[in-house]
Amino acid sequence: MHRPGATRSVAAASAMFVAALLAGCAGSSKAPSAPVQVPTTPAAAAPASSVTSQPTSAAAGATTTADLATVDAQLNSIDAQLSAADSGLAQQEGDPTK
Amino acid sequence: MTPTLTRTRVLSGVLLVACAVAVGVPSAAMADTTSTVPRNAQAKADRLAYCHGHADAAIQARLTALGNDLTAVNSAAHLAPADKQTLLGLISSDQSGLTQLKATIDATTDPTTCHTDGLTIVTGYRVYVLVGPKVRLTIAADQIQAAGATLQSVATTLQNDINRAKGNGKDVAKAQEALNDLNTKTTAALSAAAPVPGQVLPLDPSGYPANATTLQSARQSLESARSDLHAARKDAAQVVADLQ
């Protein structure tokens, strides 16, 4: 045997559950109250720019270092060739049979 | 005869004898030291052997020098193809000519002919004073072109670096000044070296020593170019330092 008070409590709880269910269904069909924000501000673009420029600068620096090493080797070779030329220019060729 | 006339005659006689002695003794001495005509067959054979020995050594030394020149040409990384072809042809021709000359001299039985042929070891080739400098100056001139091109590439990179640094608010005045000097010096070096191969490659042994002035002038041009390239290299280092 159910008591009348208990019956009311169950009925009230069921009503609240259904109400909550309906409210949930109604809420799910609504459009979002605010759109998702995509970061497109300049503040977001600045780091991207610095990320791309730093490797480029580093690569250029490495290229410059390699090129200057090449120039150093070329300058050494030029010096050696000119020194050899000087040796010839300073010579006096006499009579080879004496 | 008067006493005065007698003294005069005696004095003249003394002077005549003195002159004869003064002139005659040195003449005899010179005849002994400058005579190159062998007095017998042995002397001629000795003289021929002496000539052969010296001529062969002189030719071998020049063939060695030409071998070194050949190595230099083949080792030169930046020698222009046309210049390389010209130098290889010159070296090969001289090697063949000297080898043939050695055979000719070795076959000679007359010392005077040996000596005459031997002189062409020098006059016909000028291996030391003309071929060697031609090879080295041409290689150096073409290397200067290559080094200048490398520096111009570096200058482009450094200008981009300067522009980037300037965009970031850095004071790049000194770096730009050094880079401008780098460009000026490199251009001057390239201009000074460019005509050198065309100036020295046509020089011929028959034109020596008159054409030695062309060699000297070319050498001075390359010295100027060399100095400019070294200065440009320092400028590049200065730009890099200024941007750090």
Chai-1 contact restraints between the chains, C-beta under 6 A:
chainA,res_idxA,chainB,res_idxB,connection_type,confidence,min_distance_angstrom,max_distance_angstrom,comment,restraint_id
A,A60,B,T157,contact,1.0,0.0,6.0,A-B,restraint_1
A,T63,B,T157,contact,1.0,0.0,6.0,A-B,restraint_2
A,T64,B,V154,contact,1.0,0.0,6.0,A-B,restraint_3
A,T64,B,T157,contact,1.0,0.0,6.0,A-B,restraint_4
A,D67,B,T150,contact,1.0,0.0,6.0,A-B,restraint_5
A,D67,B,S153,contact,1.0,0.0,6.0,A-B,restraint_6
A,D67,B,V154,contact,1.0,0.0,6.0,A-B,restraint_7
A,L68,B,A236,contact,1.0,0.0,6.0,A-B,restraint_8
A,T70,B,T150,contact,1.0,0.0,6.0,A-B,restraint_9
A,V71,B,A147,contact,1.0,0.0,6.0,A-B,restraint_10
A,V71,B,T150,contact,1.0,0.0,6.0,A-B,restraint_11
A,V71,B,L151,contact,1.0,0.0,6.0,A-B,restraint_12
A,V71,B,R233,contact,1.0,0.0,6.0,A-B,restraint_13
A,Q74,B,Q143,contact,1.0,0.0,6.0,A-B,restraint_14
A,Q74,B,A147,contact,1.0,0.0,6.0,A-B,restraint_15
A,S77,B,Q143,contact,1.0,0.0,6.0,A-B,restraint_16
A,I78,B,A140,contact,1.0,0.0,6.0,A-B,restraint_17
A,I78,B,Q143,contact,1.0,0.0,6.0,A-B,restraint_18
A,I78,B,R226,contact,1.0,0.0,6.0,A-B,restraint_19
A,Q81,B,R136,contact,1.0,0.0,6.0,A-B,restraint_20
A,Q81,B,I139,contact,1.0,0.0,6.0,A-B,restraint_21
A,Q81,B,A140,contact,1.0,0.0,6.0,A-B,restraint_22
A,L82,B,A140,contact,1.0,0.0,6.0,A-B,restraint_23
A,A84,B,R136,contact,1.0,0.0,6.0,A-B,restraint_24
A,A85,B,P133,contact,1.0,0.0,6.0,A-B,restraint_25
A,A85,B,R136,contact,1.0,0.0,6.0,A-B,restraint_26
A,A85,B,L137,contact,1.0,0.0,6.0,A-B,restraint_27
A,G88,B,Y128,contact,1.0,0.0,6.0,A-B,restraint_28
A,G88,B,V129,contact,1.0,0.0,6.0,A-B,restraint_29
A,G88,B,G132,contact,1.0,0.0,6.0,A-B,restraint_30
A,G88,B,P133,contact,1.0,0.0,6.0,A-B,restraint_31
A,L89,B,P133,contact,1.0,0.0,6.0,A-B,restraint_32
A,Q91,B,Y128,contact,1.0,0.0,6.0,A-B,restraint_33
A,Q91,B,V129,contact,1.0,0.0,6.0,A-B,restraint_34
A,E93,B,V122,contact,1.0,0.0,6.0,A-B,restraint_35
A,E93,B,Y128,contact,1.0,0.0,6.0,A-B,restraint_36
A,E93,B,V129,contact,1.0,0.0,6.0,A-B,restraint_37
A,P96,B,A58,contact,1.0,0.0,6.0,A-B,restraint_38
A,P96,B,G118,contact,1.0,0.0,6.0,A-B,restraint_39
A,P96,B,I121,contact,1.0,0.0,6.0,A-B,restraint_40
A,P96,B,V122,contact,1.0,0.0,6.0,A-B,restraint_41
A,T97,B,C51,contact,1.0,0.0,6.0,A-B,restraint_42
A,T97,B,H54,contact,1.0,0.0,6.0,A-B,restraint_43
A,T97,B,A55,contact,1.0,0.0,6.0,A-B,restraint_44
A,T97,B,H115,contact,1.0,0.0,6.0,A-B,restraint_45
A,T97,B,G118,contact,1.0,0.0,6.0,A-B,restraint_46
